[in-house]
Amino acid sequence: MSTKPPTPLQERLRHLPSVSEVDRHLAARGLPNGKAVRDAVQDELARIRREALEPGGEPPARETVLAAIERRLGRLAGGQLQPVINATGVVVHTNLGRAVLAPAWLADAAPLLSAYTNLEFDLQTGKRGARGGRVPHLLARLAGAEAALVVNNNAAAVLLLLSALAGGREVIVSRGELVEIGGAFRVPDIMRQSGARLVEVGTTNRTRLADYADAITPETAALLKVHRSNFVMSGFVEETSVAELAGLGAARGVPVWHDLGSGNFYRFEQPALRAIPTVEQELHAGADVLTLSGDKLLGSVQAGIVVGRAEPLRVMQRHPLYRSLRLDKLRLAVLERSLLDYLDIAALRANNRVVGLLERTPEDMTPMARTLLGLLPQAAAAPLRWELVRDQSLPGGGALPEVRIDTLCLALQPADGDADALATRLRGHQPPVVARVQEGRVLLDFRTIFEADLPALAAAIQGLCRAG
């Protein structure tokens, strides 16, 4: 029985890379492998073969096939949680996981996560105890408050505050503070969800103390001050301070609540950050209750922290919503460990990565920049030009939008002038490198680059040079 010779098209298809060849290519490129990757590779090769066998179809070149597979894997990896190199300079980067936690905190918390613990057990009485351990006591001590409690994020803290203490009653807020924070936290919506009735006062740009005073009625539950998170207003503006609201509240018997959003128990030495008051200072301005995030300037896990007078916090803790919003043992363990460092400034500066990154000066970054340059080829011989430049970083995370901090960057200048394409290629590296594009260049900001990132960062830049 004779066998038909392969057609010219079938003959050409034989030259497409096999799965094993693709495996070797991915390994040489340092790209991930495994069952999910193998399935994606097989699907992509099958698609290419089908298209090549269609009327008018042509099998692509081997290099084209490998590039298509890499793009497919890039889409596959895009949905997976994975480490990235943050070269944006934004320290508390909402899209990149906000605060980076200290390895020492995780190491200390690990034994508590792989064993039974006294999470809600009183070892002295042998009966059920309150969840949280030392965390509420540490928070109250650091804030100079009568009491503290913690829930899963600051939006939850505000929702619990309004639900427990203002349901069915009025809460007075400046129109200039009816903000949207993040993707879905809108103050009017949270107010409606809680059952509180919003009373708007003032205008978008100007709200005076008299506006609040005129709006107070027997139905007023509180005066609420809300942080603006990620924007500032300038020009013909006026707002009422917490201290002024506290004076009015005391005179009229109305509580004052302050949604601080981002707060810290540490006084920064960085010149651009020296004027930032601590949580203790903010609370001493006179608010009865203050809420803030654990994973912004505080530098710890995602959490909503509530500090203030003991009685309103007791009411909040008894509310049915509190149980739905409480922290799990993992975050409680890490939060407790991170708060302990605030009792020791040396330990705080050594361990708290948000504090450490924000305190970096361009001079601190210079040795790291020199190390990276030493790992790169000579700029004159490379198709990609680079140079060290001074610029400014942002704290990020909806914190301090008006603050700019002096920093040091490696500016990459693409030969074709397409900085956006260059940034895209960096994000396609393993590990991905996320940078910022500015004035036709890609800036790698050393404020948010760790020493351990340098070899991978150098490899990414070298890959750009090889690709031309």
MARZA-979409 format. One record per residue (C-alpha): x, y, z; residue in one letter. Coordinates in Angstrom, 3 decimals, always signed. Each point is the difference from the previous one (the first is absolute). Layout:
N
        xx        yy        zz  residu
         X         Y         Z       A
...
This chain:
468
        xx        yy        zz  residu
    +0.000    +0.000    +0.000       M
    +1.503    +3.287    -1.086       S
    +0.074    +3.057    +2.170       T
    -0.797    +3.362    -1.509       K
    +2.887    +2.416    +0.162       P
    -0.652    +3.086    +2.188       P
    -1.349    +3.029    -1.751       T
    +2.221    +3.100    -0.117       P
    -2.157    +1.594    +2.714       L
    +0.242    -3.051    +2.277       Q
    +3.723    -0.033    -0.598       E
    +0.249    +3.612    +1.145       R
    -2.114    -0.732    +3.097       L
    +2.597    -2.544    +1.066       R
    +2.369    +2.895    +0.587       H
    -2.243    +1.582    +2.619       L
    +1.473    -0.425    +3.500       P
    -1.186    -2.969    +2.034       S
    -1.223    +0.228    +3.581       V
    +3.366    -1.262    +1.260       S
    +1.810    +2.632    -2.070       E
    -2.246    +2.677    +1.476       V
    +0.748    -1.359    +3.494       D
    +3.731    +0.394    -0.621       R
    -0.540    +3.523    -1.348       H
    -2.035    +1.027    +3.054       L
    +2.605    -1.451    +2.352       A
    +2.774    +1.902    -1.779       A
    -2.038    +3.220    +0.343       R
    -0.658    -0.623    +3.698       G
    -3.759    -0.116    -0.620       L
    -2.392    -2.060    +2.153       P
    -0.934    -3.595    -0.795       N
    -2.472    -2.572    +1.314       G
    -3.296    -1.590    -0.997       K
    -1.880    +3.276    -0.548       A
    +2.868    +1.287    -2.148       V
    +0.255    -3.272    -1.973       R
    -3.760    +0.044    -0.678       D
    +0.238    +3.603    -1.220       A
    +2.969    -0.886    -2.248       V
    -1.876    -2.949    -1.532       Q
    -3.087    +2.156    -0.582       D
    +2.059    +2.685    -1.688       E
    +1.848    -2.479    -2.240       L
    -3.317    -1.623    -0.968       A
    -1.447    +3.400    -0.882       R
    +3.005    +0.865    -2.158       I
    -0.227    -3.337    -1.840       R
    -3.741    +0.413    -0.637       R
    +0.471    +3.482    -1.433       E
    +2.906    -1.158    -2.158       A
    -2.108    -2.831    -1.464       L
    -2.894    +2.270    -0.928       E
    -0.320    +1.106    -3.674       P
    +2.573    +2.697    -0.604       G
    +1.670    -0.695    +3.315       G
    +3.765    -0.099    +0.438       E
    +1.997    -1.451    +2.899       P
    +1.775    +2.819    +1.813       P
    +3.728    +0.089    +0.612       A
    +1.332    -1.740    +3.090       R
    +0.861    +3.345    +1.672       E
    -3.547    +1.234    -0.601       T
    -1.430    -3.125    +1.636       V
    +2.209    +0.373    +3.067       L
    -0.925    +3.683    +0.330       A
    -3.721    -0.890    -0.206       A
    +0.448    -2.604    +2.731       I
    +1.794    +2.492    +2.227       E
    -2.871    +2.462    -0.456       R
    -2.481    -2.749    +0.896       R
    +1.943    -0.825    +3.139       L
    +0.175    +3.680    +0.861       G
    -3.804    +0.123    -0.039       R
    -0.139    -3.174    +2.073       L
    +2.406    +1.410    +2.602       A
    -1.802    +3.325    +0.077       G
    -2.821    -1.481    +2.071       G
    +2.260    -1.712    +2.516       Q
    +1.152    +1.615    +3.233       L
    +3.759    +0.205    -0.325       Q
    +2.910    +2.136    +1.227       P
    +0.861    +3.051    -2.074       V
    +2.796    +2.548    +0.165       I
    -1.532    +3.340    +0.903       N
    +2.127    +2.609    -1.770       A
    -2.740    +2.650    -0.010       T
    +1.229    +1.790    +3.126       G
    -3.534    -0.175    +1.456       V
    +0.588    -1.511    +3.430       V
    -3.573    -0.914    +0.960       V
    -1.091    -1.103    -3.476       H
    -3.675    -1.028    +0.121       T
    +0.225    -2.108    -3.166       N
    +3.215    -1.726    +1.094       L
    -1.197    -1.125    +3.427       G
    +0.524    +3.172    +2.078       R
    +2.305    -0.562    +2.979       A
    +2.829    -2.527    -0.400       V
    +0.314    -1.929    +3.251       L
    +3.208    -0.672    +1.891       A
    +1.314    -3.579    -0.302       P
    +0.659    +0.084    +3.761       A
    -3.701    +0.592    +0.702       W
    -1.040    -2.933    -2.171       L
    +2.639    -2.265    +1.546       A
    -1.183    +0.850    +3.510       D
    -3.650    -0.505    -0.947       A
    +0.555    -3.308    -1.831       A
    -0.026    -2.265    +3.123       P
    -3.367    +1.477    +0.980       L
    -1.501    -0.885    -3.366       L
    +1.014    -3.651    +0.018       S
    -1.191    -0.751    +3.540       A
    -3.026    +0.436    +2.209       Y
    +0.034    +3.349    +1.819       T
    -1.890    +1.858    +2.703       N
    -1.720    +2.123    -2.689       L
    -3.242    +0.225    +2.006       E
    +0.981    -1.844    +3.160       F
    +0.846    +1.410    +3.429       D
    +2.869    -2.113    +1.348       L
    -0.580    +1.215    +3.586       Q
    -3.710    -0.753    +0.254       T
    -0.147    -2.860    -2.488       G
    -2.985    +1.651    -1.653       K
    -0.654    +1.768    -3.266       R
    +1.913    +3.252    -0.319       G
    -0.086    +3.036    -2.243       A
    +1.606    -0.253    -3.434       R
    +2.930    +2.305    -0.636       G
    +2.430    -0.715    +2.805       G
    +2.313    +2.953    +0.613       R
    -0.909    +1.800    -3.233       V
    -2.709    +2.316    +1.435       P
    +2.212    +0.843    +2.994       H
    +3.016    +0.741    -2.223       L
    -2.087    +2.192    -2.302       L
    -1.505    +1.930    +2.912       A
    +3.452    +0.519    +1.507       R
    +1.560    +1.186    -3.261       L
    -2.918    +2.338    -0.753       A
    -0.357    +1.339    +3.535       G
    -3.647    -1.119    -0.129       A
    -2.392    -1.441    +2.570       E
    -0.735    -3.010    -2.198       A
    +0.556    -1.554    -3.416       A
    -1.420    -2.717    -2.204       L
    +0.916    -1.436    -3.374       V
    -1.964    -1.263    -3.029       V
    +0.984    -1.132    -3.483       N
    +0.530    +3.384    -1.703       N
    -0.668    +3.700    +0.456       N
    -3.139    -0.038    -2.170       A
    -1.362    -2.648    +2.367       A
    +0.978    +2.125    +2.989       A
    -1.959    +2.979    -1.366       V
    -2.993    -2.197    -0.859       L
    -0.008    -1.499    +3.512       L
    +0.356    +3.444    +1.571       L
    -2.997    +1.391    -1.891       L
    -2.131    -3.133    +0.401       S
    +0.588    -0.391    +3.734       A
    -0.121    +3.640    +1.056       L
    -2.074    +1.873    -2.604       A
    -2.575    -2.408    -1.455       G
    -3.212    +1.917    -0.715       G
    +1.524    +3.333    +1.017       R
    +1.788    +2.873    -1.752       E
    +3.716    +0.324    -0.618       V
    +1.321    +3.369    -1.169       I
    +2.744    -0.020    -2.663       V
    +1.575    +2.746    -2.100       S
    -0.870    -0.168    -3.728       R
    +3.726    +0.270    -0.680       G
    +0.505    -3.340    +1.794       E
    -2.682    -2.086    -1.753       L
    +2.735    -1.853    -1.802       V
    +0.440    -3.247    -1.868       E
    +3.013    -1.944    +1.255       I
    +1.300    -2.953    -1.980       G
    -2.330    -1.861    -2.321       G
    -3.246    +0.012    +1.981       A
    +0.301    +1.814    +3.356       F
    -2.295    +2.996    -0.390       R
    -0.890    +1.862    +3.160       V
    -3.689    +0.550    -0.929       P
    -0.392    -3.689    -0.897       D
    +1.621    -1.196    +3.230       I
    -2.254    +2.389    +1.899       M
    -3.119    -1.450    -1.623       R
    +1.182    -3.565    +0.600       Q
    +0.477    +0.729    +3.700       S
    -3.483    +1.434    +0.427       G
    +1.342    +3.427    +0.984       A
    -1.471    +3.102    -1.651       R
    +2.505    +2.212    -1.784       L
    -0.204    +3.737    +0.583       V
    +2.205    +1.939    -2.426       E
    +1.320    +3.404    +1.029       V
    +2.092    +2.705    -1.639       G
    +1.128    -0.125    -3.611       T
    +2.512    -2.115    -1.889       T
    +2.824    +2.436    +0.666       N
    -1.030    +1.841    +3.174       R
    -1.570    -1.287    +3.203       T
    +0.039    +2.172    +3.119       R
    -0.627    -0.860    +3.641       L
    -3.268    +1.937    -0.177       A
    -1.244    -2.392    -2.703       D
    +0.290    -2.905    +2.415       Y
    -1.512    +1.969    +2.882       A
    -3.051    +0.993    -2.048       D
    -0.649    -3.619    -1.003       A
    -0.048    -1.507    +3.509       I
    -3.407    -1.259    +1.117       T
    -1.261    -2.361    +2.722       P
    +0.393    -2.763    -2.627       E
    +3.734    +0.623    -0.486       T
    +2.066    -3.038    +0.925       A
    +3.432    +1.452    -0.817       A
    +2.180    +2.396    -1.959       L
    +2.161    -2.052    -2.388       L
    +3.356    +1.107    -1.434       K
    +1.107    -2.085    -3.028       V
    +3.480    -0.074    -1.526       H
    +0.181    +0.711    -3.731       R
    +2.391    -2.873    -0.657       S
    +1.461    +0.460    -3.476       N
    -0.670    +3.611    -0.980       F
    +0.464    +3.518    +1.312       V
    -1.886    +3.252    -0.479       M
    +1.783    +3.310    -0.359       S
    -0.879    +3.600    -0.750       G
    -3.170    +1.516    +1.437       F
    -0.544    -2.675    +2.663       V
    -0.846    -0.182    +3.678       E
    -0.631    -2.937    +2.305       E
    -0.712    -0.496    +3.666       T
    +2.598    -1.781    +2.123       S
    -0.657    -2.885    +2.378       V
    +0.929    +2.265    +2.915       A
    -2.657    +2.537    -1.046       E
    -2.578    -2.740    -0.424       L
    +0.912    -1.409    +3.411       A
    -0.610    +3.371    +1.623       G
    -3.386    +0.273    -1.699       L
    -0.875    -3.584    +0.884       G
    +0.880    +0.497    +3.650       A
    -2.127    +3.155    +0.174       A
    -3.002    -1.640    -1.663       R
    +0.315    -3.511    +1.414       G
    +0.740    -1.626    -3.372       V
    +2.796    -2.563    -0.529       P
    +2.715    +0.588    -2.608       V
    +1.319    -2.861    -2.112       W
    +3.063    +0.141    -2.214       H
    +0.650    -2.388    -2.878       D
    +3.754    +0.584    -0.230       L
    +0.519    -2.695    -2.641       G
    +3.775    -0.198    +0.209       S
    +1.803    +0.493    +3.278       G
    +3.187    -0.892    +1.785       N
    +1.386    -0.221    +3.522       F
    +3.471    +1.106    -1.124       Y
    +1.363    +3.524    -0.484       R
    +1.863    +0.015    -3.332       F
    +3.426    +1.582    -0.429       E
    -0.349    +0.293    -3.801       Q
    -0.239    +3.773    -0.674       P
    -3.099    -0.329    -2.178       A
    -1.742    -2.060    +2.703       L
    +1.007    +1.775    +3.207       R
    -3.213    +2.007    +0.208       A
    -2.234    -3.094    -0.032       I
    -1.648    -0.324    +3.423       P
    -0.092    -3.366    +1.742       T
    -3.244    -1.808    +0.792       V
    +0.399    +1.111    +3.613       E
    +0.212    +3.642    -1.077       Q
    -2.997    -0.402    -2.317       E
    -2.058    -1.565    +2.772       L
    +0.990    +2.689    +2.480       H
    -1.464    +2.582    -2.374       A
    -3.281    -1.011    +1.634       G
    -1.761    -2.719    -2.006       A
    -1.988    -2.487    +2.067       D
    +0.700    -2.808    -2.482       V
    +2.711    -0.258    -2.668       L
    +0.369    -2.653    -2.722       T
    +3.042    -0.863    -2.117       L
    +1.520    -2.728    -2.182       S
    +2.579    -2.518    +1.171       G
    +1.631    -0.515    -3.390       D
    +0.742    +3.568    -1.044       K
    +2.467    +2.228    +1.886       L
    -0.211    -2.346    +2.971       L
    +1.746    -2.601    -2.173       G
    -1.782    -3.111    +1.253       S
    -2.756    -2.368    -1.169       V
    -3.314    +1.100    -1.464       Q
    -2.123    +1.026    +2.955       A
    -2.410    +2.672    +1.129       G
    +1.099    +1.525    +3.290       I
    -2.373    +1.886    +2.276       V
    +1.293    +2.002    +2.967       V
    -1.675    +2.441    +2.333       G
    -2.310    +0.194    +3.002       R
    -0.884    -3.294    +1.639       A
    -3.810    +0.268    +0.005       E
    -0.626    +0.416    -3.768       P
    +2.512    -2.767    -0.707       L
    -1.837    -2.327    +2.396       R
    -3.212    +0.661    -1.931       V
    +1.792    -0.729    -3.292       M
    +1.412    -3.270    +1.345       Q
    -3.459    -1.177    +1.100       R
    -1.552    +0.738    -3.404       H
    -0.876    -3.133    -2.077       P
    +2.022    +1.338    -2.935       L
    +3.223    -0.136    +2.011       Y
    +0.231    -3.792    -0.161       R
    -0.319    +0.095    -3.797       S
    +2.869    +2.476    -0.299       L
    +2.513    -1.321    +2.524       R
    +3.567    -1.086    -0.820       L
    +1.144    -3.602    -0.417       D
    +2.828    -1.429    +2.119       K
    +2.612    +0.440    -2.758       L
    -0.442    +3.750    -0.250       R
    -0.397    +0.389    +3.748       L
    +3.320    -1.763    +0.568       A
    +1.889    +2.133    -2.516       V
    -1.699    +3.218    +1.124       L
    +0.965    -0.660    +3.614       E
    +3.608    -0.664    -0.990       R
    +0.167    +3.188    -2.087       S
    -1.475    +2.129    +2.786       L
    +2.605    -1.264    +2.456       L
    +2.695    +1.547    -2.227       D
    -1.606    +3.414    +0.536       Y
    +1.102    -0.286    +3.633       L
    +3.643    -0.201    -1.148       D
    +1.063    +2.608    -2.584       I
    +3.148    -1.909    -0.968       A
    -2.031    -3.157    -0.689       A
    -2.607    +2.041    -1.848       L
    +2.526    +1.537    -2.363       R
    +1.638    -3.379    -0.581       A
    -3.182    -2.006    -0.596       N
    -2.836    +2.240    -1.159       N
    +0.502    +0.168    -3.758       R
    -2.398    +2.882    -0.599       V
    +1.792    +2.133    +2.580       V
    +3.391    -1.092    -1.350       G
    -0.855    +0.725    -3.649       L
    -1.562    +3.374    +0.779       L
    +3.049    +1.023    +2.032       E
    +2.452    -0.796    -2.822       R
    +1.923    +2.945    -1.403       T
    +1.637    +0.182    -3.445       P
    +3.329    -0.412    +1.782       E
    -1.266    -3.228    +1.593       D
    -0.909    -1.296    -3.462       M
    +3.323    +0.838    -1.685       T
    +1.878    -3.219    +0.976       P
    -2.868    -2.099    -1.313       M
    -0.031    +1.991    -3.246       A
    +3.737    -0.555    -0.440       R
    -0.442    -3.730    +0.593       T
    -2.652    -0.188    -2.711       L
    +2.129    +1.974    -2.462       L
    +2.866    -2.393    +0.668       G
    -2.217    -2.894    -1.137       L
    -0.824    +1.640    -3.322       L
    +2.012    +0.234    -3.241       P
    +1.596    +3.289    -0.957       Q
    -2.763    +2.416    -0.995       A
    +1.940    +1.118    -3.083       A
    -0.027    -3.521    -1.421       A
    -3.629    -0.740    +0.719       A
    -3.030    +0.761    -2.211       P
    -1.677    +1.382    +3.124       L
    +1.321    +3.136    +1.689       R
    -0.265    +0.648    +3.729       W
    +1.079    +2.490    +2.624       E
    -0.546    +0.751    +3.665       L
    -2.376    +2.909    +0.579       V
    -1.538    +1.763    +2.984       R
    -3.792    +0.016    +0.175       D
    -2.806    -0.240    +2.559       Q
    -1.936    -2.913    +1.489       S
    -3.524    -0.267    +1.428       L
    -1.021    -1.628    +3.319       P
    -3.049    -1.498    -1.765       G
    -2.945    -2.028    +1.252       G
    -2.293    +3.012    +0.151       G
    +2.368    +1.530    +2.527       A
    +1.388    +3.519    -0.249       L
    -0.762    +0.713    -3.691       P
    +1.672    +3.394    +0.245       E
    +3.320    -1.364    +1.313       V
    +2.986    -0.523    -2.316       R
    +3.218    -1.576    +1.320       I
    +3.414    +0.473    -1.638       D
    +1.254    -3.231    -1.529       T
    +2.541    -1.589    -2.361       L
    -0.977    -1.837    -3.196       C
    +1.576    -1.865    -2.888       L
    -1.521    +1.558    -3.122       A
    -0.221    -2.325    -3.028       L
    -0.126    +1.671    -3.402       Q
    -1.233    -2.359    -2.777       P
    +1.695    +0.328    -3.369       A
    -3.365    +0.129    -1.807       D
    -1.453    +2.524    +2.458       G
    -2.883    -2.303    +0.983       D
    +0.192    +0.085    +3.806       A
    -3.436    -1.607    +0.417       D
    +1.104    -3.054    -2.001       A
    +3.164    -0.192    +2.087       L
    -2.038    +0.040    +3.228       A
    -2.215    -2.749    -1.400       T
    +3.025    -2.189    -0.741       R
    +1.260    +0.512    +3.551       L
    -3.353    -1.158    +1.365       R
    +0.344    -3.125    -2.152       G
    +3.280    -0.958    +1.679       H
    +0.149    -2.625    +2.746       Q
    -0.322    +1.348    +2.602       P
    -2.024    +2.882    -1.480       P
    +1.521    +3.456    +0.380       V
    -2.563    +2.769    +0.480       V
    +1.467    +3.445    -0.721       A
    -1.358    +3.440    -0.814       R
    +0.057    +1.750    -3.351       V
    +0.843    +3.670    +0.146       Q
    +0.919    +2.463    -2.747       E
    +0.802    -2.709    -2.538       G
    +2.184    -2.036    +2.352       R
    -0.478    -2.966    +2.300       V
    +1.032    +0.845    +3.557       L
    +1.110    -2.704    +2.431       L
    -0.338    +1.626    +3.422       D
    +2.418    -1.326    +2.624       F
    -2.328    +1.056    +2.832       R
    -2.041    -3.178    -0.425       T
    +2.718    -2.331    -1.317       I
    +1.540    -2.449    +2.464       F
    +3.591    -1.240    -0.046       E
    -1.307    -3.492    -0.753       A
    -1.685    +1.347    -3.148       D
    +3.232    +1.173    -1.647       L
    +1.097    -3.225    -1.788       P
    -3.471    -0.546    -1.509       A
    -0.273    +3.678    -0.894       L
    +3.388    -0.127    -1.736       A
    -1.100    -3.123    -1.896       A
    -3.139    +1.797    -1.175       A
    +2.020    +2.960    -1.311       I
    +2.511    -2.327    -1.659       Q
    -2.905    -1.752    -1.706       G
    -1.155    +3.341    -1.395       L
    +3.477    +0.605    -1.352       C
    +0.133    -3.400    -1.714       R
    -3.414    +0.522    -1.516       A
    +1.139    +3.339    -1.382       G
